[in-house]
Amino acid sequence: MRNSFDWTPYRRSTVGFDRLFDFLESSGSADNYPPFDIEKIADDHFRITVAVAGFKGNEIDITAQQNMLSVSGRKAPAAEGEGRQLLYSGIATRAFERRFQLADFVRVDRADLADGLLVIDLVREVPDAMKPHKIVIGGGKPTLVVDGEQAAA
């Protein structure tokens, strides 16, 4: 089953997140639990919201390394004497792992859990050495270009 959502408009307006969109487009046949949203907050700020109803903070693990963000959850076994007699169990509490490919220079800023939603804020911080520099003809000192305006390097 192929994901029917067209990511083309987002590809044009976001730079550096091509791998993220490739991953989202290819994950159509993968397990869709738990569901998640990805939103753009500002030019270099993004948010991933994962629906983790029934999980506590100590049952969720968030790991960021290189260009990969991994979110996993495992319910703690019921303690002795806490046995419940469920007549119907509709709340999914199975173990899960979600992986997100991150673009270069994207780091996890913070994570919060409230009302069954895990919110992970991401920030893209390009180092000054990687930003474009304007080279002046005639041997002048290079200047850093910041949002279309020149600043001293």
C-alpha positions in Angstrom: 0.0 0.0 0.0 1.5 3.3 -1.0 1.2 6.5 1.0 -1.2 8.7 -1.0 -0.1 12.0 0.4 1.8 14.3 -2.0 4.9 15.8 -0.2 5.9 17.9 -3.3 4.9 21.3 -1.9 6.8 20.6 1.3 9.9 19.5 -0.6 10.0 22.9 -2.3 9.7 24.9 0.9 12.1 23.0 3.2 15.8 22.6 2.6 17.7 19.8 4.1 14.7 17.5 4.9 14.8 15.4 1.7 15.7 12.3 3.5 12.8 12.8 5.9 10.3 13.1 3.1 11.8 10.0 1.3 11.4 8.1 4.5 7.7 9.2 4.9 6.9 8.3 1.3 8.5 4.9 1.6 6.8 4.0 5.0 3.4 3.4 3.5 3.4 -0.3 4.1 5.1 -0.1 7.5 3.4 -0.5 10.8 1.5 2.7 11.5 1.6 2.5 15.3 1.8 4.8 17.0 0.5 7.6 14.8 2.4 10.8 14.5 2.4 14.3 13.0 5.3 16.5 11.8 4.8 20.2 11.6 6.9 23.2 10.7 6.8 25.8 13.5 9.3 28.3 11.9 12.0 28.3 9.2 14.4 26.2 11.3 12.0 24.8 13.9 10.0 21.6 13.5 7.8 19.5 15.8 7.1 15.8 15.9 4.0 14.8 17.9 3.5 11.0 18.6 0.3 9.7 20.1 1.4 7.5 23.0 -1.8 7.1 25.0 -1.4 4.7 27.9 2.4 5.2 28.2 4.1 6.9 31.1 7.3 9.0 30.6 9.5 6.3 32.2 8.1 3.8 29.6 9.3 5.8 26.6 12.8 6.1 25.4 14.0 8.8 23.0 17.4 8.4 21.4 19.1 10.8 18.9 22.3 9.9 17.2 23.8 11.3 14.0 20.9 11.8 11.6 18.5 9.3 13.3 15.8 9.9 16.0 14.4 6.8 17.6 11.3 6.8 19.8 10.4 3.5 21.5 8.0 2.5 24.2 7.5 -0.6 26.3 4.8 -1.0 29.0 6.1 -1.9 32.4 4.6 -5.3 33.5 1.8 -5.0 36.0 3.0 -5.2 39.6 1.9 -8.0 41.9 -1.6 -7.3 43.2 -2.4 -4.8 40.4 -4.3 -7.3 38.4 -7.2 -5.8 36.5 -10.1 -7.7 35.1 -10.6 -6.0 31.7 -13.9 -6.7 29.9 -12.7 -5.0 26.8 -9.2 -3.7 26.0 -9.1 -1.1 23.2 -6.2 1.0 24.3 -3.1 -0.2 22.4 -0.2 -0.8 24.8 2.0 -2.9 22.7 5.7 -2.1 22.4 6.7 0.2 19.6 9.6 1.8 17.9 9.5 4.7 15.5 12.5 6.0 13.6 12.8 9.4 12.0 15.6 10.4 9.6 16.9 13.8 10.5 18.5 16.3 8.1 22.1 17.5 8.7 22.5 19.9 11.6 19.1 19.1 13.1 19.1 18.5 16.9 16.4 17.6 19.4 15.7 20.8 21.4 13.2 19.3 23.9 10.6 16.6 24.5 7.4 16.7 26.6 4.7 14.2 27.4 1.2 15.5 28.2 -2.3 14.2 27.6 -1.1 11.1 25.8 1.0 13.1 23.2 4.7 13.0 23.1 6.0 16.3 21.6 9.5 16.5 20.3 10.9 19.9 19.2 13.7 19.9 16.6 15.9 22.8 15.6 18.1 23.1 12.6 21.4 25.0 13.4 23.8 25.4 10.5 27.3 26.2 11.8 28.8 29.5 10.7 31.5 27.7 8.8 28.8 26.1 6.6 26.8 29.3 5.9 27.4 31.1 2.6 30.2 33.7 2.6 30.3 36.6 0.1 33.7 36.9 -1.5 34.7 40.5 -2.4 36.7 40.8 -5.7 40.0 42.5 -5.1 41.3 40.6 -2.1 38.9 41.9 0.5 38.0 39.9 3.6 35.0 37.5 3.1 31.7 38.5 4.7 29.1 36.3 6.1 25.7 36.4 4.4 22.8 36.3 7.0 19.3 36.3 5.7 20.3 38.1 2.5 22.2 40.8 4.4 26.0 41.0 4.8 27.6 40.8 8.2 31.2 41.1 9.2 32.9 37.6 9.3 
